[in-house]
Amino acid sequence: MEKEIIALEEEFKQDSHSAITQQDLEALRIKYLGRKSALASLFTRLPTLSKEEKITFGRRLNVLKNQITAALEEKTKGARGSEAPVDLTFPSSDIQRGSLHVLTQVSLELCTIFEKLGFCVTEGTEIEDEWHNFTALNIPLEHPSRDAFDTFYLDIPEGSENCGKFLLRSHTSPSQIRIMHDSKPPLAVISPGRVYRPDQVDASHSFMFHQIEGFAVDTGITFAHLKGVLLHFAREFFSSDVNLRFRPHFFPFTEPSAEVDISCFACSGKRPQTTDQRPKQESQKCSVCKGKGWLEILGCGMIHPNVLTACGISAKKYKGFAFGMGVERPAMLKYGINDIRLFFENDIRFLEQF
Ligand code: PHE
């Protein structure tokens, strides 16, 4: 029996050397400590031995069993340590980070430019009433923009007295009214947000888009302040060498009013020098301004005295300027996006480029 015990010890030493994984160790445990193991069969032979041999080999076998058990336990601990513990909170290596929507980024960028000039940012409400969206803005009852073809009216009971029907605001200008009504000049405010118009959707129209309203009210505000603020904005946002062109226009809520163009930042409004007098092929024209040299970006003017009065501000004492611009158009111009629908389709391949 002594020889068999020594052989078993040797065999276990060798086997345990090459056992690494938990599975290997479990196989070893079955082989050496299981009910059908060589060790178990040596134990079953003990009763057939003499009294002294029983004591000697009984002790030898128990020592061997304890050694094997201890060795296996030791190895099992090591195996657990080497197989990296699973940490369910550990971030995966191919994790995809989300980012702000390109329109949110552009909106924030636009607001920041004005904030640095001292404007503060206040949001209006998307559901408005006729008084804030039209009447207080000096838009007469018969004005076509009040038509249901140009404004989404809500099918809910009228609001407070004299405020008319509820609607989805068709521009951010009602923010001017809310702010001027609630606070006293001096004011310099930027108000970004969504606006809604029942337009047919195509590459340049959407029934919902974003605008940024800006205005300032104080004593002694002039059109020169408006020009200075807008020129600074255009040079910060587009390019430091763009120029502005103010074209006379009409808005009921500003007088005088203008539409503002920036000189094309892609071709600087320059036409290629050539002696060829034949009309240019479409493909030869600047792809950004289509050869016009100017890009329309916003509407503006001096706040109409009727608007100040409607908000309880003395039109004799105070003057103000206001402007309103879309967010999609500057974003499209800046990033060369040619279809407004791309902003709202949520195609990840488009969104992740910004
Ligand atoms: N509300 C006008 C529009 O949506 C823009 C504008 C704002 C014009 C403020 C003048 C002053 O077209």
Residues whose N, C-alpha, C, O or C-beta is under 5 A from the ligand:
A	BS01	LIG	S170 H171 S173 F251 T254 G299 C300 G301 A322 F323 G324
